[in-house]
Amino acid sequence: MSTVILGAGIIGTSTAYYLSQSSNTPASTIHLVEPSPRLFASASGYAAGFLAKDWFSTSVAPLGALSFDLHKELAEEHNGRDNWGYSRSTGTSLTGTGGKRGDDWLRDGNSRAEAAGEHDFASGDGPAWLTGRERGRVEVISEGVSTAQVDPLRLCQFLFKECLARGVQLHQRAKAISISTDMRDTLSSVRIASSSDSTETDIPCTRLIIAAGAWSGQVFSSLFPQSKLKLPISSLAGYSLVVRSPRWLSSQEKQGCHAVFTTDAAGYSPEIFSRIGGEIYIAGLNSSSLPLPKLATESHIDEESIETLKATATRLLGIPGQEDDLEIVRTGLCFRPVTNRGTPIVGKVPEKKLGGRIATREGGGVWVGAGHGPWGISMSLGTGKCLAEMVEGEKTSADVRGLGLE
């Protein structure tokens, strides 16, 4: 059976990666459809890349643990440290810098670790690059056994290359515009329109997977206009900054990376992550009101927001009283898919909710993998593996029954 995956970000690509390992599904029958002219142009390429094993609520905990283990296995098998910067990481909270306790934002309901629950804290010195720690106290949330770090863009690129090498087909700068059914009203194909040459093509499809991130709700509604189901997925825009510091050197990388969660007088909660390769990622400045662009590549960065991040970087990573010695590598804006319930959607759409008289044949159907919020990179491999197992009719490696649409 032919499988069409709408969205070639990290969730879609991870799904194609694991599905193409199946002896039951030839890789050439797997189609990745991506409308953006540049791959990984939103959250998949601009996220922090922080991984956690046990920072999740009950319904998501099995998926989080599975995915963390898969990240570790993949890195061990394919030299993840060199290929995508996989490293253990120490999670810390910088407190006493103004406002709330530095770790409070972890449980406030809209943060990276909102479902992390309670942690035992231990005092620590913090990373050498965190020069602003004299204004507060560094407390350890978790050590490298349950937290890690990757460069998400490089991880996506690795997974994508593996998929293509196996024979997975890519349709880029192409948008799914409609579905077709056969004489029995059974899903049989997806029509895509190319934005590069204005052509339309029908791709055979008995298994459809929607993994379009923040755009997933729009995609589902456009393909199933008679359905009363509205995927409860919205977007959370997030600005980011990547810098290099002379206090984060390759000689220090063997000790592992650090994640720092803190507060800022500007009224937001910065999150700072060191990465293998000399980079430090600064983010935490988010907006739920910024409109979702038509394409990821059409987002427009607000320079005032970037200046806020730069000021935070100078305050926490610079040397007081000295000239700023941080090198700006890039600025970014991405749109994370979030759900009202605070957990991702990973499951099959019930046939009765597709609308109209659309049916699916045995072994076929429509699945959704989206809404991971700030945990898309961390949960990507587990989500991809579970979706691949679902469409193959196998028992999933993690219990994700609480993440469906029933």
N, C-alpha and C positions, 0 to 999 in steps of 0.2 A: 504493500500500500504506500502511496505517495504522501509525504509529510511536508506541509508548508509551515514555516516558522516566520511569523511577522515580527520583525525587529531583530537586528543583528548586533544588539548590545551584549553585555556579558551574560544576561540570563538566556537570551536566544542562542548565543554562541555556545554556552555551556551545555544547553540542551542538545544542540547538534553534535557537540563533542561526544557526549555519552551515548546518544542514540546511534551515532555512526560506528560505535563499537559493537553494536548488536549484530549477531549472525542472522537475525530475522529481517533486518532492514538494510538493504544495500545503500551505501552512502550516496549514490547517484540519485536516489529517490527522495533525498532530503533537500529542501529548498529554503534558503535564507533570503528573506525579502527586506530590503532596507531602503527607505526613501531618501535618506540624507546623502549628499555628495561626498561626505567624509565620514568614515567609520569612527565610532566611539567618541562622538562629538559632544555628548552630554555627560550624564552621571557615570557611565562606564569608563570614560577616559579622564574625567575631572574629579572623581571622588578621592577620598583620602587613602583608601586601601587598608584601613584598619580591620583586623580580624579578631573575633572573640568567640570563645567556645561556650561560655555559660553565663552570658549577660542577658538572657532572654526570659520572657514570661513562659508559663507552662505550655501553652499551645505551640509556641515556636521553638521551645528548647530542644526537642529531638532534631529538628532541621538544622538549628544552629550548631549543635554538637557534631552532626554528620558532616556538615559542610566544612567545619574547622579541620576535622580529620582528613577530609578529602584534599584540602589545601596542602596539608602537611605531606600526604602521600604523593600528590602531584609534584611537589617541590623536590621531594627525595628522588623521585623517578626521573625527573627531567632537569635537574640542576636549577631549581627555581631561584636560588640565591643569585646566580649570575644572570639568568634569563629574565627574571621579573622582580628581583630584589626581595625575595622571600626571606624573612628574618623573624626571630622571636622578638617580642616587644614587651616593655614594662609599662603598664598603665598607671598613671599618677594623677593626683589632684593637687593643684596649687591653690592653697587657701590663704585667706587673710589679705587678698589684693583689692578688697573693696566689694561691697555688695554682699551676696550670699556666700556661704561656704562653697569652695570651688567644685565640690562634687555634687552639690544639691541639684544642679541642672541636669544631672544624669537621670533624675527621677521625676522631672517636672512635666512630662507628658508630650514633649515635642523634640526631644533630643536624641542623640545617637544611642544612648544607653537608657532610655526611659524605662525599660523593663528589666534592668540589670538587677534590681532588688538590692538587698543590703550586702555590703562587703566588709571584710575585716581590713582595717587600715594599719599600716606600719610606717614609721617615719623613714625618710631617706634624704639623700643629698640632691637627687635629681640629676639630669644630664648636664654636662659641661656647657652645652650651648644655651641652656636656660639661665641667662645672666640676671634676669629680673626676679629670681627666686628669693633674694634677700628681703623683698617686700612681703613675703608670705612664707608659708610652710609647705613643703612638698610631702605628700602622703602617698604611699603605694597602694593602689587599688588591686592590681593583679600582676603577677610575674609572667615570664615567658611561657609557662606551661599552658596557659589558657588564653593568651593574646599573642598576636603576630602582626606583621606588616608586609604589604606588597606594594608594588607600583601597579595600579590597576590597568593602566594603558598597556603596559608591556605584557601583563597577564592576558588581557584580551587579545592582543596581537599573536601571542603564542597559541592560544586556543583556536583562533581563527585560521592560522596557518596549518595547524593540524587537521582541521576540518576540511580545508581545501585539498590538502595532500591526500586525504582519504577519498575524495570525490564529491563532497558536499557541494551543491551548486549555489552560487551567489547571484542575486538579482539586485543590483545596487541602482540608486536613483530611480527606484520603482516603487509604486504605491498600489496596495491592494484596493481595488475599487468596487468589486462585487464578487459574489459567489454564484455558482451555478449548481443546479441539481439535475439528476437524471430523470427518466420517465417515472421512477418510483418516488420522486421528490427527495432523493437521497443526495447529500453533499457529494459533489463529484469533481469540482474544480474551483480555482480562485483566479479571477482575472486581475492582472496587474497592468498598470499604465506606466510607461517609461517617461521620465521627464527630460531625458536627453535627446530622444528622437521622436517622441509623441506616438509611439506605437503601443498597441495593447496586445497582451499575450495571455492565453489561458494555461494555467499550470494544473495538471491533474492533482486532485487533493481529496483524500479520504480522512486525513488526520490534520487538523488545523490547530496550531498553537499560537496564541497571542502573547507576545513577550515584548511589547513596544514601550515599556517603561511608563512614563507620565502620559504618553499618548494612547495607552491601551484602551481606555474608555472610549475615546473618539473612534478608534479602529473598530471596536466591537459594534458600536452603534451604527457606523456607516455600512458595515457588512450585513448586519441583521436589523434593518430599520423597523421591522414589525415586532421586534422583541420589546417587552416591557421592562426587561432587565437593564439597569444602568450600572455598569461596573463602578463601585464606590472608590474610584481612584482619582486623586487630584494631584497637583504638582506643588512642590516646595522648592523654590529657587534658592540656590546657595552660591555665594561668592567664595573664591579661593585665591590663594597666593602661594607661589612656590619660590623659595629663596635658597641661596647658598650662604653658609656662614663659615668663617675661618675657624670656628670652634666646633665644627662637626666634620671631622676628617675621616678618611678611609681607615686610618690606623685605629680609630675608635669603634668602627663598625662591628668588629668581632665580639664586642661586649653586648651587642644587640641594640635595637631601636627603642625609642621612648614615645609614649603618647601622653600629652599633658592636657588636662581639662581644667579650665579656670574661669574667672569672670573678668569683666572689663567695665570701667567707668562709663564707656560709651553705651552701656545698656544691653550688651549681648554676651554670650558665653563662648569665648574662643576655644578652639580645639587645635592642638599643634602636634604634628607627627614628624619625627625624623625618619628618613628612608635611606636604604642602601643606595650609594651613589652620590652621597654628599648633599642631598636635597632635604629641605624642611618645608612641610606643607602646613599652611595656616588657613583656617576656615572657621565656621560657626556663625557667620553673618547671613541669616536666612530670611526669606520673605515668601509668604503664602499668597500675596496679592499680585505678584508680578505675573503678567499674562504669559501663558505658554505659547511659544512661537510655533509657527506652522512646521518648521524644521529646526532641528537642534542647531544647525549652523547659522540660523537667522537670529540668534539671541544677541542682545546688545548690552554690553557691560556698562554699569553705572560707575564712573570714575570716583565719585564721592565715596561709594562703598569700598572701593579698592583702597582709597586713601585711609579709610578707617582701619582696614586690615594692615596696611603698611605701618600705621602708627602703633598698632598693637605689636607688630613684629619688632619695631625699633625699641619699644618699651621692655619687651620680654627677652629679646634675643640680642639686642645691641649692648654696647658698653656706655654707661652713663657718662656724660661729659665729653665723649669723644665723637669723632666724625662717624657717621653711619657706615659700617663696613659690610652690610648685607647686600648681596647681589640678587637682583630680581630676575628669576628665571622665566616666569610666566604669570599671567593673571587668568582667572577663569570664572565662568558662570555656568552652572548646570542646573537641571531640573529633576529633582528626585520624585519618584512616584510614591505617594503616601495614601493610606486608607483611613477612613473614619474610625475603624476599629483598632487601628494601630498595629495590625499584623498583615503580612502579605497574603495575596490570593494565590494559592497553588492547588489547582484542581480542575476537574472537568465541569463544563457548563451543562447542567441538566438539559436533555433534549427538549423538554417541554418549555424551556425558557429561551429557546432560539427564536421563537416567533414564527408566525405563518404555518406552513405545512412542512417545514424543513425537518428532515430526518437524517439519521446517520446510520451507516451500515455497521454490522457487527465488527468490533475491533476499531471502528473509526469514531470520530467525534470532534468536539471543540474543547480545547483546554486553555487555561489562563495561568500565566506565571508573571506576576507584577505586584507592585505596591510594597516593596521592601523598605521604603524610606531610606534612612541612612545606613542600612545594613545590606544593601544590594551586593556589594563586593563580597562581604563576609559570607552571605548565604547563597552566593551564585552557584557554586559547584554542587551543593546539596540540592538546590532547586532544580538544576539541570538534570541531575541524576534521577531525582524522583519523577520529574515530568517524563523523562525517557522511559522509565519503568512503567508509568501509568499508560502511556500510549502503546506500550508493548503488552499490556495486560498482566504485568507482573506485580508482585508485592513490593511496595516501596521500601527503600532502605531506612527510611525514617517515618515515624507516624505523623502524617500531615493531614489527618482527617479533620482536624479543627481549623484548617486553612482553606476549606473549600467554599463553594457557593450554594450549598444545599440550604 
